[in-house]
């Protein structure tokens, strides 16, 4: 594909010299040429989104000389392929082409839709919302495509969360208030500032303050809206997403045990007792030996580790709920797409549950280090939800299976320890 891309870049340089400055497609031609010239060797590959983008650019160039072809439609097709290519360069090209298209035809529905999607992808939510609204206003029935309607609703609700949060403390948060007044503020800037705003209010007023409780609810809603995909993922084999409230409902009133992945548990005779709990929780990679470990897995909690957590083995073992912890959200989302197996779970936890220890909308605790154990993370989450009459650890009585601070927390909260059954009760 490199042999195709480089001649195209040369063709665009020649066409740029020939194209008159004020021509309606001159700017689009230049943007495409610059994109091709800056492409890394071999980036287009033999197929995939980059190759489709390169072919669309070639078709656009050919349409400028073809009397039967419509360069405007070809221009929008390049924009769509640039959206598919993604990344800052792809989205930047899509935005530039959308701006050119809107300049050529001010009432083009496709141009305003493309511009909104590109701005949305770049995190410029307020500008994207304005474009989506322009697009909808141009439709005969005012009803946009489903993905645009969904994003319009999401962006409006995100904005409402921020405005309501700032209004709770009128004399505080001047920096966040100023950012909300700037239409070009991006999510990458707003989200961490909102996070800092929430932490400052919790520290200053205390978590029991009614306004702080309302603020935390708004923050949780905002984070879920930010972390939504631009297009919803299809459910895998009937798998249903579950949020914080859904998880609480699933565990409410049920006895729960968190089982260690340890040889002494596997070699024990604790299996019948483990299976006697209403909900059995297992962590990360585990092996079952029914006599020792029990045979059920009602909730599987796993923590993503390393720079490319999506490259790990697929989660093939059957579980009622798959609960995946990880940050950042892009890597977490990709890991779910790559590693979830259709039909291997009934529910998968959504983004609101991916970092419960540090998320101010849940625990908001920063003292557990960069790599808390999965067992402690899920235990702390279940304890926080406070929906189970019995919450036990099985196989964690020997030292070293939790981090020192985690073990200290468990020791303080334990109501009973039974070494013979390797059981620690927290209820």
C-alpha positions as CSV (number, residue, x, y, z in Angstrom):
1,X,0.0,0.0,0.0
2,X,3.0,2.3,0.5
3,X,3.6,2.2,-3.3
4,X,0.1,3.5,-3.7
5,X,0.2,6.1,-1.0
6,X,3.4,7.9,-2.1
7,X,2.4,8.4,-5.7
8,X,-1.0,9.7,-4.5
9,X,0.8,12.2,-2.3
10,X,2.8,13.3,-5.4
11,X,-0.3,13.6,-7.4
12,X,-1.9,15.8,-4.8
13,X,1.1,18.1,-4.7
14,X,0.7,18.6,-8.5
15,X,-3.0,19.1,-8.2
16,X,-2.5,21.7,-5.5
17,X,-0.3,23.7,-7.8
18,X,-3.0,23.5,-10.6
19,X,-6.0,24.2,-8.3
20,X,-7.0,27.8,-8.1
21,X,-6.7,29.3,-4.6
22,X,-10.4,30.1,-4.1
23,X,-11.7,26.9,-5.7
24,X,-14.4,25.3,-3.5
25,X,-12.4,22.0,-3.2
26,X,-8.9,23.4,-3.0
27,X,-8.6,23.3,0.8
28,X,-10.0,19.8,0.9
29,X,-7.4,18.7,-1.7
30,X,-4.6,20.3,0.3
31,X,-5.8,18.6,3.5
32,X,-5.9,15.2,1.8
33,X,-2.4,15.7,0.3
34,X,-0.9,16.7,3.7
35,X,-2.5,13.7,5.3
36,X,-1.0,11.3,2.8
37,X,2.4,13.0,2.8
38,X,2.6,12.7,6.6
39,X,1.5,9.0,6.7
40,X,4.1,6.6,8.0
41,X,5.5,4.2,5.5
42,X,3.3,1.1,5.2
43,X,0.7,2.6,7.6
44,X,-2.2,1.9,5.1
45,X,-1.4,-1.8,5.0
46,X,-3.2,-4.1,2.6
47,X,-6.6,-3.5,4.1
48,X,-8.4,-2.0,7.1
49,X,-9.5,1.6,7.7
50,X,-6.3,3.3,6.6
51,X,-6.4,1.5,3.2
52,X,-10.1,2.5,2.8
53,X,-9.2,6.1,3.6
54,X,-6.5,6.1,0.9
55,X,-8.8,4.6,-1.7
56,X,-11.5,7.2,-0.8
57,X,-8.9,10.0,-1.3
58,X,-8.0,8.6,-4.7
59,X,-11.7,8.5,-5.7
60,X,-12.1,12.1,-4.5
61,X,-9.1,13.2,-6.6
62,X,-10.5,11.4,-9.6
63,X,-14.0,13.0,-9.2
64,X,-12.5,16.4,-9.6
65,X,-11.8,15.6,-13.2
66,X,-14.8,13.4,-13.9
67,X,-17.8,15.4,-15.3
68,X,-20.2,12.6,-14.3
69,X,-18.9,12.3,-10.7
70,X,-20.0,14.5,-7.8
71,X,-16.9,15.7,-5.9
72,X,-19.1,16.7,-2.9
73,X,-20.3,13.2,-2.3
74,X,-16.7,11.9,-2.7
75,X,-15.5,14.5,-0.3
76,X,-18.0,13.3,2.4
77,X,-16.9,9.7,1.8
78,X,-13.3,10.7,2.5
79,X,-14.5,12.3,5.8
80,X,-16.4,9.1,6.7
81,X,-13.3,7.0,6.1
82,X,-11.2,9.4,8.1
83,X,-13.6,8.9,11.0
84,X,-13.2,5.2,10.7
85,X,-9.4,5.6,10.7
86,X,-9.7,7.4,14.0
87,X,-6.8,8.8,16.1
88,X,-6.0,12.5,16.2
89,X,-4.9,12.6,12.6
90,X,-7.9,10.8,11.2
91,X,-10.4,12.9,13.3
92,X,-8.5,16.1,12.4
93,X,-8.8,15.3,8.7
94,X,-12.5,14.5,9.1
95,X,-13.1,17.8,10.9
96,X,-11.2,19.8,8.2
97,X,-13.1,18.1,5.4
98,X,-16.4,18.7,7.2
99,X,-15.7,22.4,7.6
100,X,-14.8,22.6,3.9
101,X,-18.0,20.7,3.0
102,X,-20.2,23.0,5.2
103,X,-18.5,26.0,3.5
104,X,-19.4,24.6,0.1
105,X,-23.0,23.7,1.0
106,X,-24.2,25.4,4.1
107,X,-27.4,23.3,4.3
108,X,-25.7,19.9,3.8
109,X,-27.0,17.5,6.4
110,X,-24.0,15.2,5.8
111,X,-21.5,18.0,6.4
112,X,-23.0,19.0,9.7
113,X,-23.3,15.4,10.8
114,X,-19.7,14.7,9.9
115,X,-18.5,17.8,11.6
116,X,-20.3,16.9,14.8
117,X,-18.9,13.3,14.9
118,X,-15.4,14.6,14.3
119,X,-15.6,17.2,17.1
120,X,-17.2,14.6,19.3
121,X,-14.3,12.2,18.7
122,X,-11.9,14.9,19.5
123,X,-13.6,15.6,22.9
124,X,-15.0,19.0,21.9
125,X,-18.5,18.2,23.2
126,X,-20.1,21.6,23.2
127,X,-19.1,22.3,19.6
128,X,-20.2,18.8,18.6
129,X,-23.6,19.3,20.2
130,X,-24.1,22.5,18.2
131,X,-23.4,20.7,15.0
132,X,-25.7,17.8,15.9
133,X,-28.5,20.3,16.5
134,X,-27.8,22.0,13.1
135,X,-27.9,18.6,11.5
136,X,-31.2,17.7,13.1
137,X,-32.7,21.1,12.2
138,X,-32.0,20.3,8.5
139,X,-33.9,17.0,8.5
140,X,-37.5,17.1,7.3
141,X,-38.9,15.4,10.4
142,X,-36.2,16.7,12.8
143,X,-35.3,13.1,13.8
144,X,-31.5,12.4,13.5
145,X,-29.9,9.0,12.9
146,X,-29.9,6.9,16.1
147,X,-26.2,7.3,16.8
148,X,-26.5,11.1,16.5
149,X,-29.6,11.2,18.7
150,X,-27.9,9.1,21.3
151,X,-24.8,11.3,21.3
152,X,-26.9,14.5,21.4
153,X,-28.7,13.2,24.5
154,X,-25.4,12.1,26.1
155,X,-23.7,15.5,25.5
156,X,-26.7,17.4,26.8
157,X,-26.8,15.3,30.0
158,X,-23.0,15.7,30.5
159,X,-23.3,19.4,30.3
160,X,-26.3,19.4,32.7
161,X,-24.3,17.4,35.3
162,X,-21.4,19.9,35.2
163,X,-23.7,22.9,35.4
164,X,-25.6,21.4,38.3
165,X,-22.4,20.5,40.1
166,X,-21.0,24.0,39.9
167,X,-24.4,25.5,41.0
168,X,-24.2,23.5,44.3
169,X,-21.3,25.6,45.6
170,X,-21.8,29.1,44.1
171,X,-18.7,30.7,45.7
172,X,-16.3,27.9,44.8
173,X,-14.8,26.2,41.8
174,X,-14.0,29.4,39.7
175,X,-11.7,27.5,37.4
176,X,-14.2,24.8,36.5
177,X,-16.9,27.5,36.1
178,X,-14.6,29.4,33.6
179,X,-13.9,26.3,31.6
180,X,-17.7,25.7,31.2
181,X,-17.9,29.1,29.7
182,X,-15.4,28.2,27.0
183,X,-17.1,26.4,24.1
184,X,-13.8,24.9,22.9
185,X,-13.0,23.2,26.3
186,X,-12.4,19.5,25.7
187,X,-13.4,16.5,27.8
188,X,-9.7,15.8,28.3
189,X,-9.4,19.1,30.2
190,X,-12.9,19.2,31.8
191,X,-12.9,15.6,33.3
192,X,-9.8,15.9,35.5
193,X,-10.8,19.4,36.6
194,X,-14.2,18.1,37.6
195,X,-12.5,15.3,39.4
196,X,-10.3,17.8,41.4
197,X,-13.4,19.9,42.1
198,X,-15.2,16.9,43.6
199,X,-12.3,15.9,45.7
200,X,-11.9,19.5,47.0
201,X,-15.6,19.7,48.0
202,X,-15.5,16.3,49.7
203,X,-12.4,17.4,51.7
204,X,-13.7,20.8,52.5
205,X,-17.3,19.9,53.4
206,X,-17.2,16.3,54.3
207,X,-19.0,13.3,52.6
208,X,-22.0,13.7,54.9
209,X,-22.9,17.2,53.6
210,X,-26.2,17.0,51.6
211,X,-24.7,19.1,48.8
212,X,-21.6,16.8,48.6
213,X,-23.8,13.7,48.4
214,X,-25.7,15.3,45.5
215,X,-22.3,16.3,43.9
216,X,-21.1,12.7,44.1
217,X,-24.3,11.5,42.4
218,X,-23.8,14.0,39.7
219,X,-20.1,13.0,39.3
220,X,-21.0,9.3,39.0
221,X,-23.5,10.1,36.3
222,X,-21.1,12.3,34.5
223,X,-18.3,9.7,34.5
224,X,-20.7,7.1,33.1
225,X,-21.7,9.5,30.3
226,X,-18.1,10.3,29.5
227,X,-17.1,6.7,29.3
228,X,-19.9,5.6,27.0
229,X,-18.8,4.4,23.6
230,X,-19.7,6.7,20.7
231,X,-21.6,3.7,19.3
232,X,-22.9,1.1,21.8
233,X,-21.2,-2.3,21.6
234,X,-23.5,-5.2,20.6
235,X,-24.2,-7.5,23.5
236,X,-22.1,-10.6,23.4
237,X,-24.1,-13.8,23.2
238,X,-26.9,-12.3,25.4
239,X,-24.6,-10.7,27.9
240,X,-26.2,-7.8,29.7
241,X,-24.3,-4.8,31.1
242,X,-24.7,-4.1,34.8
243,X,-24.0,-0.8,36.7
244,X,-23.5,-0.1,40.4
245,X,-27.2,-0.3,41.2
246,X,-27.5,-3.4,39.2
247,X,-24.6,-5.1,41.0
248,X,-26.1,-4.1,44.3
249,X,-29.4,-5.7,43.3
250,X,-27.7,-8.9,42.2
251,X,-25.9,-9.4,45.6
252,X,-28.7,-8.0,47.8
253,X,-29.7,-10.4,50.6
254,X,-27.3,-13.1,49.4
255,X,-24.4,-14.7,51.4
256,X,-21.1,-14.1,49.6
257,X,-17.6,-15.6,49.8
258,X,-14.4,-14.5,48.0
259,X,-12.2,-17.5,47.4
260,X,-8.4,-17.4,47.2
261,X,-6.6,-19.0,44.2
262,X,-4.3,-21.1,46.4
263,X,-3.1,-24.7,46.5
264,X,-4.2,-25.2,50.1
265,X,-7.8,-24.3,49.2
266,X,-7.7,-26.6,46.1
267,X,-6.3,-29.4,48.2
268,X,-8.8,-29.0,51.0
269,X,-12.3,-30.4,51.6
270,X,-13.9,-27.0,51.7
271,X,-15.8,-27.3,48.4
272,X,-19.2,-28.2,49.7
273,X,-19.0,-25.3,52.2
274,X,-18.0,-22.8,49.5
275,X,-20.8,-24.0,47.2
276,X,-23.2,-23.4,50.1
277,X,-22.9,-19.7,49.8
278,X,-25.4,-17.9,47.6
279,X,-22.7,-16.1,45.6
280,X,-19.2,-17.4,45.1
281,X,-16.6,-14.8,43.9
282,X,-13.3,-15.9,42.2
283,X,-10.5,-13.7,41.0
284,X,-8.1,-13.4,38.0
285,X,-7.0,-16.8,36.7
286,X,-8.3,-19.7,38.8
287,X,-8.7,-23.5,38.6
288,X,-11.6,-25.5,40.0
289,X,-11.4,-28.7,41.9
290,X,-14.9,-29.3,43.2
291,X,-13.9,-31.1,46.4
292,X,-11.6,-28.2,47.5
293,X,-12.7,-25.0,45.7
294,X,-16.3,-25.8,45.0
295,X,-17.6,-25.8,41.4
296,X,-19.5,-22.5,41.0
297,X,-18.4,-19.1,39.9
298,X,-21.1,-16.6,40.3
299,X,-18.9,-13.5,40.1
300,X,-15.5,-13.4,38.4
301,X,-13.4,-10.3,39.2
302,X,-10.3,-9.7,37.2
303,X,-7.8,-6.8,37.1
304,X,-6.1,-5.7,33.9
305,X,-2.3,-5.5,34.2
306,X,0.4,-4.4,31.9
307,X,0.5,-2.0,28.9
308,X,-1.5,-4.2,26.6
309,X,-4.1,-6.0,28.8
310,X,-6.3,-6.9,25.8
311,X,-3.6,-9.4,24.7
312,X,-4.4,-11.7,27.7
313,X,-6.2,-15.0,27.4
314,X,-9.9,-15.0,26.8
315,X,-12.3,-15.3,29.7
316,X,-13.8,-18.7,28.8
317,X,-14.7,-20.0,32.3
318,X,-18.4,-19.7,33.0
319,X,-19.5,-16.9,35.4
320,X,-22.7,-15.2,36.3
321,X,-21.1,-11.8,36.4
322,X,-17.8,-10.7,34.9
323,X,-16.3,-7.7,36.8
324,X,-13.3,-6.2,35.1
325,X,-11.1,-3.6,36.9
326,X,-8.8,-1.4,34.8
327,X,-7.7,2.1,33.8
328,X,-7.6,4.0,31.4
329,X,-11.0,3.5,29.9
330,X,-9.8,2.9,26.3
331,X,-7.6,-0.1,27.4
332,X,-10.4,-1.4,29.6
333,X,-12.9,-1.2,26.8
334,X,-10.6,-2.8,24.3
335,X,-9.8,-5.7,26.7
336,X,-13.6,-6.4,27.1
337,X,-14.0,-6.5,23.3
338,X,-11.0,-8.8,22.8
339,X,-11.3,-11.1,25.8
340,X,-15.0,-11.5,26.5
341,X,-16.4,-14.8,25.1
342,X,-20.0,-14.9,23.9
343,X,-22.2,-17.0,26.3
344,X,-19.5,-17.3,29.0
345,X,-21.2,-14.8,31.3
346,X,-24.7,-13.5,31.9
347,X,-23.7,-10.0,33.0
348,X,-20.6,-7.8,32.5
349,X,-20.0,-4.8,34.7
350,X,-20.0,-1.5,32.9
351,X,-17.5,1.4,33.1
352,X,-19.0,2.7,36.4
353,X,-17.4,-0.3,38.2
354,X,-14.0,-0.4,36.6
355,X,-12.1,1.5,39.3
356,X,-14.1,1.4,42.5
357,X,-11.3,2.2,44.9
358,X,-10.3,5.5,43.4
359,X,-13.5,6.6,41.8
360,X,-15.0,9.5,44.0
361,X,-18.5,8.4,43.0
362,X,-17.8,5.1,44.8
363,X,-15.1,4.8,47.4
364,X,-12.7,7.6,46.4
365,X,-9.8,6.1,48.3
366,X,-6.2,6.7,47.2
367,X,-4.2,4.9,49.8
368,X,-4.1,1.4,48.4
369,X,-1.2,1.8,46.0
370,X,-1.0,1.5,42.3
371,X,-1.7,-2.2,42.1
372,X,-4.2,-3.4,44.8
373,X,-5.0,-7.1,44.7
374,X,-8.2,-8.1,42.8
375,X,-9.5,-9.9,45.9
376,X,-9.3,-6.8,48.0
377,X,-10.8,-4.6,45.3
378,X,-13.8,-6.8,44.9
379,X,-14.1,-7.3,48.7
380,X,-13.9,-3.6,49.4
381,X,-16.5,-2.9,46.7
382,X,-18.9,-5.5,48.1
383,X,-18.4,-4.2,51.6
384,X,-19.1,-0.7,50.4
385,X,-22.4,-1.8,48.7
386,X,-23.5,-3.2,52.1
387,X,-26.1,-5.4,50.5
388,X,-25.0,-8.8,51.8
389,X,-25.9,-10.2,55.2
390,X,-22.7,-12.4,55.2
391,X,-19.4,-11.5,53.5
392,X,-16.5,-14.0,54.0
393,X,-13.0,-14.5,52.7
394,X,-12.0,-18.2,52.2
395,X,-8.3,-19.1,51.9
396,X,-6.9,-15.7,53.0
397,X,-5.9,-16.6,56.6
398,X,-2.2,-17.4,55.6
399,X,-0.1,-14.2,55.5
400,X,1.0,-12.8,52.1
401,X,-2.2,-13.2,50.1
402,X,-3.2,-9.6,50.5
403,X,-1.0,-6.5,50.6
404,X,0.0,-5.5,54.1
405,X,-2.4,-2.5,54.2
406,X,-5.2,-4.6,52.8
407,X,-4.6,-7.3,55.4
408,X,-4.6,-4.6,58.1
409,X,-8.0,-3.4,56.9
410,X,-9.4,-6.9,56.8
411,X,-8.1,-7.5,60.3
412,X,-9.8,-4.4,61.7
413,X,-13.1,-5.3,60.0
414,X,-13.1,-9.1,60.8
415,X,-15.8,-10.3,63.1
416,X,-14.6,-13.9,63.2
417,X,-11.6,-15.9,62.0
418,X,-11.7,-19.7,61.7
419,X,-8.2,-21.0,60.8
420,X,-9.5,-24.6,60.4
421,X,-11.8,-23.5,57.6
422,X,-9.4,-20.7,56.4
423,X,-12.4,-18.4,56.7
424,X,-12.5,-14.7,57.7
425,X,-16.0,-13.2,58.3
426,X,-16.7,-9.5,57.8
427,X,-20.3,-9.7,58.8
